Amino acid sequence: MDFLGPYFWLFAVLGGAIILGLAMAFGMRRSAHATPREKAVTEAATRADYAKEDAERPD
């Protein structure tokens, strides 16, 4: 079993990178095909978050 040690970690690291890459590709593809309504809702929520952060910032 000692000879599998380095290969196990190699496959674990490469497998994790591949899974992460697939998840990122899925997310990018999904957001690229968002409807105009979904884009507007996302934009409005982002602006609201920024406004909330600006209001909480002590100046």
N, CA, C and O atoms as a GROMACS GRO file, in nm:
protein
  236
    1MET      N    1   0.081  -0.120   0.000
    1MET     CA    2   0.000   0.000   0.000
    1MET      C    3   0.086   0.127   0.000
    1MET      O    4   0.037   0.235  -0.032
    2ASP      N    5   0.212   0.112   0.036
    2ASP     CA    6   0.300   0.227   0.045
    2ASP      C    7   0.324   0.293  -0.091
    2ASP      O    8   0.345   0.414  -0.097
    3PHE      N    9   0.320   0.216  -0.197
    3PHE     CA   10   0.348   0.271  -0.330
    3PHE      C   11   0.232   0.356  -0.383
    3PHE      O   12   0.252   0.431  -0.479
    4LEU      N   13   0.113   0.346  -0.324
    4LEU     CA   14  -0.002   0.425  -0.371
    4LEU      C   15  -0.007   0.565  -0.310
    4LEU      O   16  -0.082   0.649  -0.359
    5GLY      N   17   0.070   0.592  -0.208
    5GLY     CA   18   0.066   0.720  -0.137
    5GLY      C   19   0.080   0.840  -0.227
    5GLY      O   20  -0.010   0.924  -0.230
    6PRO      N   21   0.189   0.854  -0.302
    6PRO     CA   22   0.206   0.972  -0.387
    6PRO      C   23   0.100   0.981  -0.497
    6PRO      O   24   0.055   1.090  -0.532
    7TYR      N   25   0.062   0.865  -0.551
    7TYR     CA   26  -0.036   0.867  -0.658
    7TYR      C   27  -0.175   0.907  -0.607
    7TYR      O   28  -0.251   0.974  -0.677
    8PHE      N   29  -0.206   0.864  -0.486
    8PHE     CA   30  -0.334   0.902  -0.426
    8PHE      C   31  -0.346   1.054  -0.418
    8PHE      O   32  -0.448   1.110  -0.457
    9TRP      N   33  -0.243   1.120  -0.367
    9TRP     CA   34  -0.247   1.265  -0.354
    9TRP      C   35  -0.247   1.335  -0.490
    9TRP      O   36  -0.310   1.439  -0.507
   10LEU      N   37  -0.177   1.276  -0.585
   10LEU     CA   38  -0.178   1.332  -0.720
   10LEU      C   39  -0.320   1.330  -0.776
   10LEU      O   40  -0.368   1.432  -0.827
   11PHE      N   41  -0.386   1.216  -0.767
   11PHE     CA   42  -0.523   1.206  -0.817
   11PHE      C   43  -0.619   1.292  -0.736
   11PHE      O   44  -0.713   1.348  -0.793
   12ALA      N   45  -0.599   1.304  -0.606
   12ALA     CA   46  -0.686   1.386  -0.523
   12ALA      C   47  -0.674   1.533  -0.562
   12ALA      O   48  -0.775   1.602  -0.575
   13VAL      N   49  -0.553   1.581  -0.580
   13VAL     CA   50  -0.532   1.722  -0.616
   13VAL      C   51  -0.582   1.750  -0.757
   13VAL      O   52  -0.651   1.849  -0.780
   14LEU      N   53  -0.546   1.664  -0.851
   14LEU     CA   54  -0.593   1.684  -0.988
   14LEU      C   55  -0.745   1.671  -0.998
   14LEU      O   56  -0.809   1.747  -1.070
   15GLY      N   57  -0.802   1.575  -0.927
   15GLY     CA   58  -0.947   1.558  -0.927
   15GLY      C   59  -1.017   1.680  -0.870
   15GLY      O   60  -1.120   1.723  -0.923
   16GLY      N   61  -0.963   1.737  -0.764
   16GLY     CA   62  -1.020   1.857  -0.705
   16GLY      C   63  -1.014   1.975  -0.801
   16GLY      O   64  -1.109   2.052  -0.812
   17ALA      N   65  -0.903   1.989  -0.870
   17ALA     CA   66  -0.889   2.098  -0.966
   17ALA      C   67  -0.986   2.081  -1.083
   17ALA      O   68  -1.043   2.178  -1.132
   18ILE      N   69  -1.003   1.958  -1.127
   18ILE     CA   70  -1.096   1.933  -1.238
   18ILE      C   71  -1.239   1.960  -1.195
   18ILE      O   72  -1.315   2.022  -1.270
   19ILE      N   73  -1.277   1.916  -1.076
   19ILE     CA   74  -1.413   1.942  -1.026
   19ILE      C   75  -1.436   2.091  -1.010
   19ILE      O   76  -1.542   2.141  -1.046
   20LEU      N   77  -1.339   2.162  -0.955
   20LEU     CA   78  -1.352   2.307  -0.939
   20LEU      C   79  -1.366   2.376  -1.074
   20LEU      O   80  -1.448   2.466  -1.090
   21GLY      N   81  -1.286   2.334  -1.172
   21GLY     CA   82  -1.294   2.392  -1.306
   21GLY      C   83  -1.430   2.367  -1.370
   21GLY      O   84  -1.485   2.456  -1.434
   22LEU      N   85  -1.482   2.246  -1.354
   22LEU     CA   86  -1.615   2.216  -1.410
   22LEU      C   87  -1.724   2.300  -1.343
   22LEU      O   88  -1.816   2.347  -1.410
   23ALA      N   89  -1.713   2.317  -1.213
   23ALA     CA   90  -1.812   2.399  -1.141
   23ALA      C   91  -1.806   2.544  -1.188
   23ALA      O   92  -1.909   2.608  -1.205
   24MET      N   93  -1.685   2.596  -1.208
   24MET     CA   94  -1.672   2.734  -1.255
   24MET      C   95  -1.726   2.748  -1.397
   24MET      O   96  -1.792   2.848  -1.428
   25ALA      N   97  -1.698   2.652  -1.482
   25ALA     CA   98  -1.749   2.656  -1.620
   25ALA      C   99  -1.901   2.651  -1.621
   25ALA      O  100  -1.966   2.722  -1.698
   26PHE      N  101  -1.958   2.567  -1.535
   26PHE     CA  102  -2.104   2.558  -1.526
   26PHE      C  103  -2.163   2.692  -1.482
   26PHE      O  104  -2.262   2.738  -1.540
   27GLY      N  105  -2.104   2.754  -1.382
   27GLY     CA  106  -2.154   2.882  -1.333
   27GLY      C  107  -2.141   2.992  -1.437
   27GLY      O  108  -2.232   3.074  -1.453
   28MET      N  109  -2.030   2.996  -1.508
   28MET     CA  110  -2.011   3.098  -1.611
   28MET      C  111  -2.109   3.079  -1.726
   28MET      O  112  -2.164   3.176  -1.779
   29ARG      N  113  -2.131   2.954  -1.763
   29ARG     CA  114  -2.225   2.926  -1.872
   29ARG      C  115  -2.368   2.963  -1.831
   29ARG      O  116  -2.444   3.018  -1.910
   30ARG      N  117  -2.401   2.932  -1.708
   30ARG     CA  118  -2.536   2.961  -1.660
   30ARG      C  119  -2.561   3.112  -1.652
   30ARG      O  120  -2.668   3.160  -1.690
   31SER      N  121  -2.463   3.187  -1.602
   31SER     CA  122  -2.482   3.331  -1.589
   31SER      C  123  -2.476   3.402  -1.724
   31SER      O  124  -2.531   3.511  -1.739
   32ALA      N  125  -2.410   3.343  -1.820
   32ALA     CA  126  -2.402   3.404  -1.953
   32ALA      C  127  -2.536   3.400  -2.025
   32ALA      O  128  -2.563   3.482  -2.112
   33HIS      N  129  -2.620   3.304  -1.988
   33HIS     CA  130  -2.749   3.289  -2.053
   33HIS      C  131  -2.863   3.339  -1.965
   33HIS      O  132  -2.976   3.292  -1.977
   34ALA      N  133  -2.834   3.434  -1.878
   34ALA     CA  134  -2.938   3.489  -1.792
   34ALA      C  135  -3.033   3.577  -1.874
   34ALA      O  136  -2.992   3.643  -1.970
   35THR      N  137  -3.158   3.574  -1.834
   35THR     CA  138  -3.257   3.658  -1.903
   35THR      C  139  -3.236   3.803  -1.862
   35THR      O  140  -3.173   3.830  -1.760
   36PRO      N  141  -3.289   3.897  -1.940
   36PRO     CA  142  -3.276   4.037  -1.901
   36PRO      C  143  -3.336   4.065  -1.763
   36PRO      O  144  -3.283   4.147  -1.688
   37ARG      N  145  -3.445   3.998  -1.729
   37ARG     CA  146  -3.505   4.017  -1.597
   37ARG      C  147  -3.411   3.970  -1.487
   37ARG      O  148  -3.396   4.037  -1.385
   38GLU      N  149  -3.347   3.855  -1.506
   38GLU     CA  150  -3.252   3.804  -1.407
   38GLU      C  151  -3.132   3.898  -1.392
   38GLU      O  152  -3.084   3.920  -1.281
   39LYS      N  153  -3.085   3.952  -1.504
   39LYS     CA  154  -2.974   4.047  -1.498
   39LYS      C  155  -3.014   4.173  -1.423
   39LYS      O  156  -2.934   4.226  -1.346
   40ALA      N  157  -3.137   4.221  -1.445
   40ALA     CA  158  -3.184   4.341  -1.377
   40ALA      C  159  -3.197   4.318  -1.227
   40ALA      O  160  -3.161   4.404  -1.146
   41VAL      N  161  -3.248   4.202  -1.189
   41VAL     CA  162  -3.262   4.170  -1.047
   41VAL      C  163  -3.125   4.161  -0.981
   41VAL      O  164  -3.105   4.212  -0.871
   42THR      N  165  -3.030   4.098  -1.048
   42THR     CA  166  -2.894   4.087  -0.995
   42THR      C  167  -2.830   4.224  -0.981
   42THR      O  168  -2.766   4.253  -0.880
   43GLU      N  169  -2.847   4.308  -1.080
   43GLU     CA  170  -2.790   4.443  -1.076
   43GLU      C  171  -2.851   4.524  -0.961
   43GLU      O  172  -2.779   4.594  -0.889
   44ALA      N  173  -2.983   4.516  -0.944
   44ALA     CA  174  -3.049   4.590  -0.836
   44ALA      C  175  -3.001   4.541  -0.699
   44ALA      O  176  -2.977   4.623  -0.610
   45ALA      N  177  -2.987   4.412  -0.682
   45ALA     CA  178  -2.941   4.358  -0.555
   45ALA      C  179  -2.797   4.401  -0.527
   45ALA      O  180  -2.762   4.430  -0.412
   46THR      N  181  -2.713   4.403  -0.629
   46THR     CA  182  -2.575   4.446  -0.611
   46THR      C  183  -2.569   4.593  -0.571
   46THR      O  184  -2.494   4.629  -0.481
   47ARG      N  185  -2.647   4.677  -0.638
   47ARG     CA  186  -2.650   4.819  -0.601
   47ARG      C  187  -2.700   4.838  -0.459
   47ARG      O  188  -2.649   4.923  -0.387
   48ALA      N  189  -2.800   4.759  -0.417
   48ALA     CA  190  -2.851   4.769  -0.279
   48ALA      C  191  -2.744   4.728  -0.179
   48ALA      O  192  -2.730   4.790  -0.074
   49ASP      N  193  -2.668   4.624  -0.210
   49ASP     CA  194  -2.560   4.581  -0.120
   49ASP      C  195  -2.453   4.689  -0.107
   49ASP      O  196  -2.407   4.718   0.003
   50TYR      N  197  -2.415   4.749  -0.219
   50TYR     CA  198  -2.315   4.857  -0.214
   50TYR      C  199  -2.367   4.977  -0.136
   50TYR      O  200  -2.292   5.038  -0.061
   51ALA      N  201  -2.493   5.012  -0.153
   51ALA     CA  202  -2.551   5.125  -0.081
   51ALA      C  203  -2.553   5.096   0.069
   51ALA      O  204  -2.525   5.185   0.149
   52LYS      N  205  -2.585   4.974   0.106
   52LYS     CA  206  -2.587   4.935   0.247
   52LYS      C  207  -2.446   4.943   0.307
   52LYS      O  208  -2.428   4.992   0.418
   53GLU      N  209  -2.346   4.895   0.233
   53GLU     CA  210  -2.208   4.903   0.282
   53GLU      C  211  -2.164   5.049   0.297
   53GLU      O  212  -2.098   5.083   0.395
   54ASP      N  213  -2.200   5.135   0.202
   54ASP     CA  214  -2.163   5.276   0.210
   54ASP      C  215  -2.230   5.342   0.329
   54ASP      O  216  -2.170   5.428   0.394
   55ALA      N  217  -2.355   5.304   0.359
   55ALA     CA  218  -2.426   5.364   0.472
   55ALA      C  219  -2.366   5.321   0.605
   55ALA      O  220  -2.368   5.397   0.701
   56GLU      N  221  -2.313   5.200   0.611
   56GLU     CA  222  -2.256   5.150   0.736
   56GLU      C  223  -2.113   5.196   0.759
   56GLU      O  224  -2.061   5.186   0.870
   57ARG      N  225  -2.048   5.248   0.655
   57ARG     CA  226  -1.909   5.289   0.666
   57ARG      C  227  -1.898   5.418   0.748
   57ARG      O  228  -1.962   5.518   0.715
   58PRO      N  229  -1.817   5.416   0.854
   58PRO     CA  230  -1.797   5.539   0.933
   58PRO      C  231  -1.702   5.634   0.859
   58PRO      O  232  -1.590   5.597   0.825
   59ASP      N  233  -1.746   5.752   0.836
   59ASP     CA  234  -1.661   5.852   0.767
   59ASP      C  235  -1.621   5.962   0.858
   59ASP      O  236  -1.550   6.054   0.816
   0.00000   0.00000   0.00000
